[in-house]
Amino acid sequence: MPWKHNPPVSQPRNAATGSKAPVKTLRLGRIKAAIWENESDNQKFYSVSFARGYMDEAKNWHDSESFGRDDLLLVAKLADQAHTFIFEQCARARAEPVG
């Protein structure tokens, strides 16, 4: 399913815009969660953005940050998956030797 803003996950930066790509994108149906890795004061932290894909009358795909009743359980499940991914990343970082 195409998305309006979907930079390749395998590349650290979008070549066209220079913006960072999410470190992980999770999807359930039309709902997606993008996990972003950030750094401040030499410390990594993560944030998550959620979007719902929809098609307009011209058959173009767009993202919305608005969710209906039937979307909310999927948002919750993606939030749980994102939470697990972030905890795994933090545990992996703690286990790596500092060099």
C-alpha positions in Angstrom: 0.0 0.0 0.0 1.6 3.3 -1.0 1.9 6.2 1.4 2.4 9.9 0.8 5.4 10.2 3.2 7.2 6.8 3.2 11.0 7.2 2.9 12.8 4.0 2.5 13.5 2.4 5.9 16.8 0.8 4.7 18.4 4.3 4.2 19.3 6.5 7.1 18.4 9.6 5.2 15.9 10.5 2.4 18.2 11.5 -0.5 15.6 13.9 -1.9 15.0 15.9 1.2 17.9 15.1 3.5 15.5 14.2 6.3 16.0 11.2 8.5 14.0 8.1 7.9 12.3 6.2 10.7 14.4 3.4 12.1 11.3 1.1 12.0 7.9 1.3 10.4 5.1 -1.0 11.7 1.8 -1.5 9.9 -1.6 -3.0 10.6 -4.0 -2.4 7.7 -4.2 1.3 6.9 -2.6 2.3 10.2 1.2 2.7 10.6 3.6 3.6 13.3 6.9 5.2 12.5 9.7 4.9 15.1 12.2 7.7 15.1 15.6 7.6 16.7 16.9 10.9 18.1 20.0 12.0 20.0 20.4 14.7 22.6 23.4 15.3 24.8 25.0 12.2 23.3 22.1 10.0 24.5 19.7 8.2 22.2 15.9 8.4 22.6 12.9 7.3 20.5 9.6 8.8 19.5 6.7 7.3 17.6 4.3 8.9 15.2 1.0 7.3 14.0 -0.8 7.8 10.7 -3.8 6.4 8.9 -3.6 6.1 5.2 -6.6 7.1 3.0 -7.3 7.5 -0.7 -8.8 10.8 -2.0 -11.3 11.0 -4.9 -8.4 11.3 -7.4 -7.1 7.9 -6.1 -4.1 9.5 -4.4 -2.9 8.2 -1.1 -2.5 10.5 1.9 -1.7 10.2 5.6 -4.0 11.5 8.4 -3.2 11.9 12.1 -6.9 11.4 12.8 -8.3 8.0 13.8 -11.9 6.7 13.9 -13.4 4.3 16.4 -12.4 1.2 14.5 -8.8 2.4 14.1 -8.2 2.8 17.9 -7.5 -0.8 18.7 -5.0 -1.0 15.8 -3.3 2.2 17.1 -3.1 0.5 20.6 -1.6 -2.7 19.1 1.0 -0.7 17.1 1.8 1.3 20.2 2.5 -1.9 22.1 4.7 -3.2 19.3 6.6 0.1 19.1 7.1 0.0 22.9 8.6 -3.5 22.6 10.9 -2.5 19.8 12.1 0.5 21.7 12.8 -1.5 24.9 14.7 -4.1 22.8 16.8 -1.4 21.2 17.6 0.1 24.6 18.5 -3.3 26.0 20.8 -4.0 23.0 22.5 -0.6 23.5 23.2 -1.3 27.2 24.6 -4.7 26.3 27.1 -3.3 23.7 30.6 -2.6 25.0 31.4 1.1 25.2 34.3 1.8 22.9 
